[in-house]
């Protein structure tokens, strides 16, 4: 089963929507899902935004386009994450863990 968590984020002066995708299994434990831990997205986004300045953006963007670099950041900080979708007012992109690694 796919489970998507949607967050709005002010990124680079524009409101973007980021969707964090998980492949989960339903089970009978207390939260009903395996391979899923809700709430880590907020912590990861907040940590990113605290350190995000022009120097950090340039560093992220040195080798890859910014959304690739951001995806690597999110995947490195959440091992259960399987896909990320970015939506802005002009584009939508989807990146999976397999696309990057």
C-alpha positions in Angstrom: 0.0 0.0 0.0 1.3 3.5 -0.8 1.0 6.1 1.9 1.7 9.8 1.1 2.3 12.6 3.5 1.8 16.1 2.0 3.6 19.1 3.4 3.7 22.8 2.2 7.1 24.4 2.3 8.4 27.8 1.5 11.4 27.0 -0.6 13.5 29.5 -2.5 10.8 32.2 -2.1 8.0 30.1 -3.4 5.4 27.8 -1.8 6.1 24.3 -2.8 4.2 21.1 -2.0 6.4 18.1 -1.1 4.8 14.7 -0.9 6.7 12.0 1.0 5.8 8.5 -0.2 6.1 5.3 1.7 5.4 1.6 0.8 3.7 0.3 3.9 2.1 -2.9 5.0 -1.0 -3.1 7.1 -0.6 -5.1 10.3 -2.1 -5.4 13.7 0.3 -3.4 15.8 -0.6 -0.2 17.6 -0.4 2.1 14.6 -1.6 -0.4 12.0 1.3 0.0 9.6 4.7 -1.6 9.1 7.7 0.3 7.7 6.2 3.7 8.5 7.0 6.4 11.1 4.9 9.5 10.7 6.3 12.8 11.9 10.0 12.5 10.8 9.2 14.7 7.8 8.6 17.8 9.9 11.8 17.3 11.8 13.8 16.8 8.6 12.2 19.8 6.9 12.7 22.1 10.0 16.4 21.0 10.2 16.8 21.8 6.5 15.2 25.2 6.7 17.3 26.2 9.7 20.5 25.7 7.7 19.2 26.7 4.3 21.0 29.8 3.1 22.6 30.8 -0.2 25.9 29.0 0.7 24.0 25.8 1.5 21.9 26.1 -1.7 25.1 26.5 -3.7 26.7 23.5 -2.0 23.6 21.4 -2.6 23.5 22.5 -6.2 27.2 22.0 -7.0 26.9 18.5 -8.6 23.1 18.1 -9.3 20.0 20.2 -9.9 18.6 21.4 -6.6 15.6 19.0 -6.5 18.0 16.0 -6.9 20.2 17.4 -4.1 17.2 17.9 -1.9 15.9 14.4 -2.6 19.3 13.0 -1.6 19.1 15.0 1.6 15.6 13.6 2.4 16.4 10.0 1.5 19.7 10.1 3.5 17.7 11.4 6.6 14.7 9.0 6.3 15.6 5.4 5.4 11.9 4.4 5.1 11.1 7.0 2.5 10.6 5.5 -1.0 9.5 8.5 -3.1 9.3 12.2 -3.1 7.1 14.4 -5.3 7.7 18.2 -5.7 4.9 20.4 -6.8 5.2 24.1 -7.6 2.9 26.4 -9.5 4.7 25.5 -12.7 6.0 21.9 -12.4 5.6 18.5 -10.8 8.4 16.0 -10.4 8.6 12.6 -8.8 11.9 11.0 -7.6 12.2 7.5 -6.2 15.0 6.1 -4.0 15.8 3.8 -6.9 16.2 6.7 -9.3 19.1 8.1 -7.1 20.8 5.1 -5.8 
